[in-house]
Amino acid sequence: MFRMSIWRKSSYSSNSSNCVEIGHGVGIRDSKAPATHLPVSGEAWSTFLRDVTRVTEQ
């Protein structure tokens, strides 16, 4: 089954095509190579965000 996803990039990227994009329920990809992506589970993504937030708050 093929799953479509809306890919989003950081608002800090503005109009640059040199960024990482996030696809809800799919994973992450390089905007310069959108045909491939790295699958990331929801749990792994939540852990990543929690850890990044903790580091930036220190």
C-alpha positions in Angstrom: 0.0 0.0 0.0 1.4 3.4 -1.0 1.1 6.1 1.5 1.1 9.8 0.5 2.6 12.3 3.0 2.8 16.0 3.2 6.5 16.8 3.6 7.3 19.9 5.7 10.5 21.7 6.2 11.6 24.1 8.9 10.4 27.6 8.7 14.0 28.6 9.3 14.9 27.2 5.8 12.8 30.0 4.1 13.0 29.3 0.3 16.2 27.3 0.4 16.2 23.8 -1.2 19.1 22.8 1.0 17.2 21.3 4.0 15.8 18.3 5.8 12.1 17.6 5.4 9.8 15.7 7.8 6.9 13.5 6.5 4.3 12.7 9.2 4.2 8.9 9.7 6.9 8.4 7.0 10.3 9.8 8.1 12.8 12.3 7.0 14.4 13.2 3.7 16.9 15.5 2.1 15.1 18.1 0.0 17.7 17.7 -2.8 16.9 14.0 -3.0 13.2 13.7 -2.3 12.8 10.3 -4.0 14.3 8.5 -1.0 13.7 8.9 2.7 14.8 7.5 6.1 11.9 5.8 7.9 11.5 7.1 11.5 9.0 5.7 14.0 6.8 8.0 15.9 8.4 6.9 19.1 11.9 7.6 17.8 10.9 11.0 16.5 9.3 11.9 19.9 12.5 10.8 21.7 14.6 12.9 19.3 12.5 16.0 19.9 12.5 15.5 23.6 16.3 15.2 23.7 16.8 18.2 21.4 14.5 20.3 23.5 16.3 19.3 26.7 19.7 20.2 25.3 18.6 23.6 23.9 16.9 24.5 27.3 20.2 24.0 29.2 
